[in-house]
Amino acid sequence: MSIVPLLGWAVHGGILARRLASARRDPLTGLHTRAGWTARAEDVIRRHPRAAVLLVDLDHFKTLNDTHGHAAGDAALVETADRLRAWCGRNGTAGRLGGDEFVVVIRDLAAADPDALSAALHRPLNHDGVSLQLAASVGACAIADLPVPCLPDALAAADAAMYAAKARGRRGSRTAR
């Protein structure tokens, strides 16, 4: 038996594995895509009763893009991803749903500091010598507040809380109740 076909299949398998892994990561921010994040979030919800789901939407993102250009918009997305990743630490996982919408699942809402997240998301970004004002609306849903702990209901509640935060003035966060 020749080793060449086995080597070929091994190389092919490695290429496929890398493609699958990259399909679960957003190429701009490096965060999980919806599919990659969902699998992780469902596992966290199943194993951690004090978990929470947060939705984050950048405020006035279209204006930032139109005024300062797409490179500035991309920089804002990358910086938001970095800030979410830093806030989550080992307590959670962030993902990018698309556009300027992000999602987070954390293992323990009580151990997290939503005010610190809000402050981080509202810090200006220096891009090409210009200070860009960033703002985000955050909605959170504690899994323990749901009648049945499931991801679709948590996302719906976090979405409602995020829109309530937007209605209050676009500079804050809100937990679903």
N, C-alpha and C positions, 0 to 999 in steps of 0.2 A: 504494500500500500504506500502511495506517495504522500509526503507531508505537504506538498504544494496546495492541493485542494483544501486541506484542513486549515492551512495558514490563510488562504483566501477567504474562507468562511469566518475565521476569527477576525480578520481585518474588517470584513463587511459587517459583522456583528458589532464591532466597536464603533464604526461609522454610524450605524443605525441608532445605537445607544446615545451617542453624542447628539444626533439630530433630535431624538425624542427629548433629551434633557434641555436642549436649547429651545424647543417648542414650548416648554413649560416656564421659560424665562422671557421677560420683556426685553427686547434687544437694547432699548434706550436706557432703561433704569436698572436693569438687572434683577428687578423684583419678579416674583412669581406671576405668571399670567393667571387668568381666571381658573383654568383647568388645574394648574399646579397648586394654586392657593386653596381651591375647594377641597382637594383631597386632604391637605394638611389641616384645614379648618374643621372638617368633619371628624377627623381623628382627635383634635383638641377638644371639641365639644363633647365627644363620647367619653373622654377620659378625665376631663376637668370640670366639675360641676360649677366652679366659680368663674368659668370662662366668659368672655364677652366678645362681641363682634362690633367693629367700628367701621363706618363709612366716612371717607374724607373726600371733599370736593373743593378744588381750588376756586376761590372767588375771583371774578373779573379776569379769568384766564384769557378769554378771547380779546379783551381790551389790551392786555399785556402783549399778546402775540401781534395784534394789529399795530400797536404803538411802537414796540421795540423789535419786532421781527421774530421769526420762527426759531432762530438760534437762542434768543432770550427765553422763549417759551420752553424750548427743550432744556435749557439750563434750569429753569424753574421746576420742571418735572423731575429732573435728576436730583436736584437739591431736596425737593419734597421727599423723594424716595429715600435719600440718605438720612433725612431727619426722622422719617418713620422707622427705618431700620434701626437707627440709634435708640429711639424711644422704646421700641419693642425689646431690644436686647435679646436675652435668652428666654424672655417671658412670652414671646409671641412671634408671629410671622406676618409680614406685610405683602401685599400684592397690588398690581395695577390692573384695574378692570378695563381700562381703555381711556383715551382722551386725558382728561384731568381728574379722573375718579380713581381713588385708591381704596383699599380695604385692608383691615387688620383683624387678626384673631389673637387674643391674649389669653393666657391660661388662668390668670387671676386678676379680676378687675380691681379688687381691693389693694393689690400690690402695685398697681399702676397709678400714675399721676396724670390724669387727664388735663389738668391745668398746665403741666409742663409740656405736654404735647401741643396744646393750643399755643402756648408761648413760642415753642420752637417753630411751629408752622406760620407764625406771624412775624418772625424775624426777617428783616430785609435781606435781599440777595445782591451781592456785588457782581455785576456782569459787565465786562468791558468798561470798567471805570464808572458805571452808572449804578446807583443804588435803586434796586427794584423792590417796591413794596409787595410783599406776599401776604395773602390772607387765605384762610380755608374755613369751611364749615364742617363740623364733625358731629356725627350722630352715633350713639352707642346703644347697644342692647346687651344687657346681662342675661346670659342663658338661664340663670335661676329665675328670672322674671317671666319666662315663657311657660305656658301650660304643658307643652311638649318640647323638650330641647332638640330643635332641629334647625339646620342651617338656613333653609329658605325662610322660615319665620323670623329668625334672628336678622337676616339681611333686610327683610321687609320692615321690621321694627326700627333697625338702625337707619334705614333710608328715610322713614317718616321722621325720626328724630333729627336727621341731618337737615331736612327741609324745614323743620320747625326752627332750627338754629339759623338757617338762612333768613327766615322770615323775621327773626329777632334782630337782624342787623348784620349778619354775615361775619361776625367776629366772635365765635364761641363754639361751644359744644353743648350737646344735650343728650341725656340718657333717656331711652324709651321707658315709659311706665305703663 
